[in-house]
Amino acid sequence: MKINSETKLFCSFSKNPGNNGAIFFNDKFEKNNINAIYKPFFSDDIKKSVEAARYLRISGFAVSMPFKIEVLNYVDHIDETTKLIGSCNTVLNFNGEMQAYNTDWLAIRDLFLEKKISSPVMIAGNGGFSMAVQFALKDLNIPYKVITRQNWDNLENTKELIFNATPIEIENKYNQIDARPSEPDGKIIARLQAEHQFKLYKRNI
């Protein structure tokens, strides 16, 4: 594919940009004969990043921690499910109108269905990603508890399933879904959410 004036630009904004998104989406665009490219960008100011995306007519972008909640302050429209979750990981730019979505919860739901998990879960962390985990478990009618710094000691010896929704390592290895991008479950979740994200991107191509 040759890049030209009609090429759509999609991207991600992150404090720690990596290449996984670029590899996944550029491969998808090529295989589907879509005139678009994907580029990860560093950002430490999501407000300015949204303004830049609007000005440069970037068709859509992914948002990672720690911007998943804050970004909702700078978009024009919020998908109803995303409103209920309270965090966003995907934004589409429809002719200057920014629309927020969340595909994290869909990936988490898919993972739990694939693994056939129905037991209670202890969710480590209460940030934007954790909010998507909570929404997915509600949708699946799976009981859960949210573990924060105030009750972090509860994770040390529990044999209940832990869902690590934080960027830090949890030493308890009895029964854990580690959603960090470098871990096996995290890689599965990233792939699942990217598949849902790609479906959204296709709406603006």
Phi, psi and omega per residue, in radians:
M1 nan 2.352 3.072
K2 -1.702 2.333 3.099
I3 -1.351 2.305 -3.131
N4 -2.517 -2.973 -3.077
S5 -1.160 -0.306 -3.134
E6 -1.644 -0.057 -3.092
T7 -1.187 2.225 3.081
K8 -1.406 2.498 3.113
L9 -1.983 2.189 3.010
F10 -2.085 2.717 -3.077
C11 -2.738 -3.126 3.000
S12 -2.307 2.638 3.067
F13 -2.095 2.141 -3.055
S14 -2.676 2.655 3.008
K15 -1.311 -0.349 3.127
N16 -2.326 1.236 -3.083
P17 -1.143 2.445 3.090
G18 -2.170 -3.026 -3.061
N19 -1.801 -0.101 -3.057
N20 -1.048 -0.765 3.136
G21 -1.116 -0.737 3.136
A22 -1.077 -0.767 -3.141
I23 -1.109 -0.825 -3.081
F24 -1.113 -0.942 -3.001
F25 -1.299 -0.667 3.114
N26 -1.138 -0.605 3.051
D27 -1.151 -0.733 3.109
K28 -1.088 -0.783 -3.139
F29 -1.069 -0.759 -3.113
E30 -1.141 -0.812 -3.099
K31 -1.142 -0.514 -3.132
N32 -1.704 0.183 3.100
N33 0.954 0.766 -3.130
I34 -1.807 2.259 -3.127
N35 -1.414 1.374 -3.107
A36 -2.689 2.736 3.062
I37 -2.343 2.816 -3.110
Y38 -2.276 2.323 -3.081
K39 -2.409 2.157 3.041
P40 -1.307 2.488 3.100
F41 -2.251 2.513 2.963
F42 -1.311 2.462 3.032
S43 -2.576 2.385 2.964
D44 -2.130 0.201 3.121
D45 -2.578 1.639 -3.024
I46 -1.194 -0.492 3.085
K47 -1.077 -0.818 3.126
K48 -1.164 -0.596 3.128
S49 -1.151 -0.735 3.101
V50 -1.120 -0.728 3.100
E51 -1.059 -0.726 3.126
A52 -1.138 -0.737 3.125
A53 -1.093 -0.660 3.119
R54 -1.167 -0.821 -3.084
Y55 -1.158 -0.712 -3.090
L56 -1.512 -0.010 3.128
R57 1.040 0.687 3.002
I58 -1.140 2.258 -2.963
S59 -1.236 -0.525 3.130
G60 -3.017 2.768 -3.134
F61 -2.667 2.691 3.065
A62 -1.660 2.632 3.137
V63 -2.206 2.255 3.128
S64 -1.956 3.089 3.070
M65 -1.044 2.482 0.149
P66 -1.781 0.500 -2.978
F67 -1.743 0.000 -2.942
K68 -1.149 -0.474 3.095
I69 -1.614 -0.813 -3.083
E70 -1.033 -0.648 -3.059
V71 -1.032 -0.441 -3.137
L72 -1.112 -0.330 3.109
N73 -1.296 -0.259 -2.970
Y74 -2.078 0.144 3.098
V75 -1.772 2.935 -3.105
D76 -1.648 -0.549 -3.091
H77 -2.442 2.588 -3.141
I78 -2.251 2.161 3.058
D79 -0.925 2.521 -3.041
E80 -1.035 -0.736 3.110
T81 -1.110 -0.703 3.133
T82 -1.110 -0.633 3.061
K83 -1.057 -0.762 -3.130
L84 -1.148 -0.673 3.136
I85 -1.236 -0.783 -3.137
G86 1.594 0.195 3.076
S87 -2.596 2.804 -3.024
C88 -2.392 2.491 3.034
N89 -2.202 -0.014 -3.108
T90 -2.498 2.359 3.097
V91 -2.296 2.326 3.027
L92 -1.890 2.511 3.142
N93 -1.900 1.782 3.115
F94 -1.712 1.607 3.116
N95 0.922 0.784 3.100
G96 1.604 -0.123 3.099
E97 -1.726 2.041 -3.072
M98 -1.570 2.150 -3.110
Q99 -2.020 2.200 -3.073
A100 -1.698 2.461 3.118
Y101 -2.382 2.958 3.029
N102 -2.376 2.053 3.060
T103 -1.858 -0.097 3.106
D104 -1.012 -0.801 -3.045
W105 -1.133 -0.581 3.118
L106 -1.150 -0.704 3.121
A107 -1.142 -0.723 3.138
I108 -1.149 -0.745 3.080
R109 -1.049 -0.786 3.127
D110 -1.033 -0.753 -3.122
L111 -1.082 -0.805 -3.119
F112 -1.147 -0.624 3.087
L113 -1.195 -0.722 3.124
E114 -1.103 -0.716 -3.113
K115 -1.461 -0.126 3.140
K116 0.984 0.835 -3.138
I117 -1.641 2.273 3.079
S118 -2.367 -0.007 -3.106
S119 -1.324 2.759 3.122
P120 -1.009 2.630 -3.049
V121 -2.224 2.462 2.984
M122 -1.824 1.997 -3.103
I123 -1.618 2.063 3.105
A124 -1.493 2.053 3.131
G125 1.827 2.697 -3.125
N126 -2.424 0.595 3.096
G127 -1.528 -2.832 -3.091
G128 -1.079 -0.671 3.131
F129 -1.220 -0.707 3.095
S130 -1.037 -0.627 3.140
M131 -1.104 -0.618 3.082
A132 -1.220 -0.664 3.085
V133 -1.067 -0.807 -3.131
Q134 -1.046 -0.735 -3.129
F135 -1.137 -0.732 3.139
A136 -1.102 -0.728 -3.125
L137 -1.211 -0.610 3.039
K138 -1.071 -0.759 -3.130
D139 -1.077 -0.581 -3.132
L140 -1.592 0.008 -3.104
N141 1.013 0.690 3.091
I142 -1.782 2.146 3.136
P143 -1.117 2.563 3.109
Y144 -2.636 2.792 2.993
K145 -2.218 2.466 3.093
V146 -1.677 2.204 -3.129
I147 -1.849 2.117 3.137
T148 -2.035 -3.027 3.137
R149 -1.032 -0.534 -3.099
Q150 -1.175 -0.542 -3.119
N151 -2.227 0.534 -3.080
W152 -1.058 -0.517 -3.133
D153 -1.033 -0.388 -3.135
N154 -1.121 -0.291 -3.099
L155 -1.486 -0.312 -2.959
E156 -1.053 -0.802 -3.026
N157 -2.131 0.086 -3.104
T158 -1.155 2.573 3.041
K159 -1.870 0.117 3.022
E160 -1.284 2.773 3.127
L161 -1.153 2.231 3.083
I162 -1.815 2.330 2.983
F163 -1.907 1.936 -3.119
N164 -1.448 1.791 3.128
A165 -1.806 0.466 -3.136
T166 -2.103 2.942 3.082
P167 -1.519 0.095 -3.082
I168 -1.879 2.772 -3.137
E169 -1.403 2.442 3.067
I170 -1.925 2.127 -2.998
E171 -1.193 -0.493 -3.138
N172 -1.132 2.041 -3.079
K173 -1.961 0.209 -3.110
Y174 -0.970 -0.946 -3.019
N175 -2.749 1.706 -2.976
Q176 -2.461 2.411 2.908
I177 -1.786 1.912 -3.112
D178 -1.695 1.849 -3.024
A179 -1.533 0.122 3.093
R180 -1.107 2.460 -3.021
P181 -0.976 -0.447 -3.106
S182 -1.452 -0.202 -3.070
E183 -1.657 2.716 -3.089
P184 -0.930 -0.850 3.134
D185 -1.151 -0.642 3.110
G186 -1.083 -0.667 3.121
K187 -1.181 -0.653 3.094
I188 -1.133 -0.805 3.129
I189 -1.062 -0.742 3.133
A190 -1.059 -0.725 3.132
R191 -1.165 -0.762 -3.124
L192 -1.115 -0.762 -3.116
Q193 -1.219 -0.564 3.118
A194 -1.154 -0.621 3.087
E195 -1.081 -0.750 3.096
H196 -1.197 -0.646 3.115
Q197 -1.098 -0.713 3.133
F198 -1.063 -0.674 3.092
K199 -1.056 -0.666 3.088
L200 -1.184 -0.788 -3.135
Y201 -0.997 -0.634 -3.118
K202 -1.115 -0.350 3.088
R203 -1.186 -0.377 -3.054
N204 -2.043 0.571 3.105
I205 -2.039 nan nan
